[in-house]
Amino acid sequence: MATMRKPATSAAGLSSSELIDARIEELGDWRGETLARVRALIRQADPAIVEEWKWRGVPVWSHAGIVCTGETYKNVVKVTFAKGARLEDPAGLFNASLEGNTRRAIDIHEGETVDEAALAALVRAAVALNTH
């Protein structure tokens, strides 16, 4: 039987989802728009996904373990799949962190678009890996 987890809150009393909202707004540029779009796709792919805020400011999406993170840097939005090396990637979305045996990442630069159906498929595959 699944149990409902109480959303985590920050010292300021904000939930993880509210902290992610604030990060998107704070960025105020293409990185915020990209993170918002990625977030929407992740939530559509798995409506039961849990949003978390870890490591002093990294959005994390979990379902029976970490599915992926959404980090923002000056020139890239990085979506890192915790167990990406074990996922099939027929669309070839993974373009970063390819050298390790565990994680795989998708670096999205300004002006680039992501194959939304392929990203949703990766999210669903990562959830399936965590739950089986």
Secondary structure, DSSP 8 states (H G I E B T S, - for coil): --------B-TTS-BHHHHHHHHHHHH-SHHHHHHHHHHHHHHHH-TT-EEEEETTTEEEEESSSEEEEEEE-SS-EEEEETTGGGS--TT----BS-SSSS-EEEEE-TT----HHHHHHHHHHHHHHHH-
